[in-house]
Amino acid sequence: MGNNTWGADPDGTWPVTRSQALTRLDEFVATALAPFGAHEDAMLGAEWKLAHSVLASSMNLGLLHPGEVAEAAEVAFATGDAPINSVEGFIRQVIGWREYVWGVYWLWMADDYRNKNALGATRPVPPAFTGEAETEMVCVANVVRHLHDHGYTHHIERLMVLGNLALTSGVDPQAMTQWMWASFVDGAEWVMLPNVIGMALHADGGLMATKPYASGGAYINKMSDSCKGCRFNPKKRTGDDACPFTTLYWDFLARNEAAFKGNHRMGQQLAGMRRLSNLDEVRDRAAEVLVLLDSGRL
């Protein structure tokens, strides 16, 4: 697409007309809504959208109204074509989360929400995200490939791979917001600011989410097929083969213990961190991981 752009050339995947968007809506309801509920949080390297609707860009562009999207799912349930867990889960995504984020944006923008940085995060967006470096973290490589090829990853890949690593490594929230805004086909200011500043990076200090969405490699191992072919072990927190997500998770808690000590939802996690017999070793390994991550050698 040019010397200053990153990603595959457009291939007609994304609707640009009302007619195309309606066709995509019909396709989703007929083929993917039924399995959506059971698989909405799964991450597979070979599946860039799995059972997701990929209708966000159409709604953001005004090609589809959120109400008609929710109604189409409701009809599928009424006619017995989709189960309640899928229909409820999908409608909750559309009118529960999407509309909530819209409201949060307009409620808080006057309070300089876009510049929040409660945890004092200052690191750059990792080169492994931007395509400037390869990575041995298979989960990250899979998600970045999906983003490169389609301009899209689904919500769990955004939150628990990209957002999680940015959170635990301390990536600057404004830099992360700008990168995601520029990289995703469904990126819009009102979408990205609350989701990155509030949901993913906890930069608003808990206004939007009452606890940070941080996890170690165990979550990714449970929800994806990435760890099976990865050289990093999600169960290990120290050593050259320790999963960077696991190492950085414990270091993140230790770094921000003072900020989280009054949060009752973080009590169990902080207690677990304090019980680690090798926390100093974990933090030494985390310092090495951060250097490797920043330099594109992880």
Backbone hydrogen bonds, N-H to C=O, Kabsch-Sander energy under -0.5 kcal/mol:
donor,donor_aa,acceptor,acceptor_aa,energy
5,T,2,G,-1.1
8,A,148,H,-3.1
21,A,17,T,-2.1
22,L,18,R,-2.3
23,T,19,S,-2.0
24,R,20,Q,-2.1
25,L,21,A,-2.3
26,D,22,L,-2.6
27,E,23,T,-2.3
28,F,24,R,-2.4
29,V,25,L,-2.4
30,A,26,D,-2.1
31,T,27,E,-2.2
32,A,28,F,-2.5
33,L,28,F,-2.1
36,F,32,A,-0.7
36,F,33,L,-1.0
37,G,33,L,-0.6
39,H,35,P,-1.3
39,H,36,F,-0.6
40,E,36,F,-1.5
42,A,39,H,-1.4
43,M,223,M,-2.8
44,L,47,E,-0.6
47,E,44,L,-1.2
48,W,46,A,-0.6
52,H,49,K,-2.6
59,M,55,L,-2.1
60,N,56,A,-3.0
61,L,57,S,-1.9
62,G,59,M,-1.0
63,L,58,S,-2.4
64,L,58,S,-1.3
68,E,65,H,-0.6
69,V,65,H,-1.7
70,A,66,P,-2.4
71,E,67,G,-2.3
72,A,68,E,-1.9
73,A,69,V,-1.6
74,E,70,A,-2.2
75,V,71,E,-2.3
76,A,72,A,-1.6
77,F,73,A,-1.6
78,A,74,E,-2.3
79,T,75,V,-2.1
80,G,77,F,-1.4
81,D,76,A,-2.7
82,A,76,A,-1.0
87,V,83,P,-2.3
88,E,84,I,-3.0
89,G,85,N,-1.6
90,F,86,S,-2.3
91,I,87,V,-2.8
92,R,88,E,-2.3
93,Q,89,G,-1.4
94,V,90,F,-1.9
95,I,91,I,-2.8
96,G,91,I,-0.9
96,G,92,R,-0.8
97,W,92,R,-2.1
98,R,93,Q,-2.1
99,E,94,V,-0.9
101,V,97,W,-2.8
102,W,98,R,-2.0
103,G,99,E,-2.1
104,V,100,Y,-2.6
105,Y,101,V,-2.5
106,W,102,W,-1.7
107,L,103,G,-2.0
108,W,104,V,-2.4
109,M,105,Y,-1.6
111,D,108,W,-1.6
112,D,109,M,-1.5
113,Y,108,W,-1.0
115,N,112,D,-1.5
116,K,113,Y,-1.9
118,A,203,A,-2.8
120,G,117,N,-1.8
122,T,170,G,-0.8
123,R,170,G,-2.7
129,F,126,P,-1.9
130,T,126,P,-1.3
131,G,127,P,-0.9
132,E,127,P,-1.2
133,A,127,P,-1.4
136,E,298,L,-0.5
138,V,136,E,-1.0
141,A,137,M,-2.7
142,N,138,V,-2.8
143,V,139,C,-2.1
144,V,140,V,-2.8
145,R,141,A,-2.0
146,H,142,N,-2.2
147,L,143,V,-2.3
148,H,144,V,-2.8
149,D,145,R,-2.6
150,H,146,H,-2.3
151,G,147,L,-2.3
152,Y,146,H,-0.7
158,R,154,H,-2.0
159,L,155,H,-2.6
160,M,156,I,-2.8
161,V,157,E,-0.9
162,L,157,E,-2.2
163,G,158,R,-3.3
164,N,159,L,-0.9
165,L,161,V,-2.1
166,A,162,L,-2.2
167,L,163,G,-2.8
168,T,164,N,-2.7
169,S,165,L,-1.7
170,G,166,A,-1.0
171,V,166,A,-2.9
172,D,123,R,-3.1
176,M,172,D,-2.4
177,T,173,P,-2.2
178,Q,174,Q,-2.3
179,W,175,A,-2.2
180,M,176,M,-2.5
181,W,177,T,-2.7
182,A,178,Q,-1.9
183,S,179,W,-1.3
184,F,180,M,-1.7
185,V,151,G,-3.4
187,G,184,F,-1.9
191,V,188,A,-0.7
192,M,188,A,-2.9
193,L,189,E,-2.3
195,N,191,V,-1.6
196,V,192,M,-2.7
197,I,192,M,-0.5
197,I,193,L,-2.2
198,G,193,L,-0.6
198,G,194,P,-1.7
199,M,194,P,-1.8
200,A,195,N,-2.6
201,L,196,V,-2.5
202,H,198,G,-0.5
203,A,197,I,-2.1
204,D,197,I,-0.9
205,G,202,H,-1.3
213,Y,199,M,-0.6
214,A,212,P,-1.7
219,Y,216,G,-0.8
220,I,216,G,-0.8
221,N,217,G,-2.6
222,K,218,A,-2.0
223,M,219,Y,-2.3
224,S,220,I,-1.3
225,D,43,M,-1.0
229,G,226,S,-1.0
230,C,227,C,-1.2
231,R,136,E,-0.5
233,N,241,D,-3.4
236,K,233,N,-1.7
242,A,239,G,-1.6
243,C,233,N,-1.9
243,C,236,K,-1.0
247,T,243,C,-2.4
248,L,244,P,-2.7
249,Y,245,F,-1.7
250,W,246,T,-1.5
251,D,247,T,-1.8
252,F,248,L,-2.8
253,L,249,Y,-1.9
254,A,250,W,-2.1
255,R,251,D,-2.9
256,N,252,F,-1.9
257,E,254,A,-1.0
260,F,256,N,-1.6
261,K,257,E,-1.4
263,N,260,F,-2.2
264,H,262,G,-0.7
266,M,263,N,-1.9
267,G,264,H,-0.9
270,L,266,M,-2.5
271,A,267,G,-2.2
272,G,268,Q,-2.1
273,M,269,Q,-2.1
274,R,270,L,-2.3
275,R,271,A,-1.2
276,L,272,G,-0.5
276,L,273,M,-1.2
279,L,276,L,-0.7
282,V,278,N,-2.4
283,R,279,L,-2.5
284,D,280,D,-1.9
285,R,281,E,-2.4
286,A,282,V,-2.4
287,A,283,R,-1.9
288,E,284,D,-1.5
289,V,285,R,-2.5
290,L,286,A,-2.5
291,V,287,A,-1.6
292,L,288,E,-2.2
293,L,289,V,-2.8
294,D,290,L,-2.5
295,S,291,V,-1.7
296,G,292,L,-0.6
296,G,293,L,-0.9
297,R,292,L,-2.8
298,L,292,L,-0.6
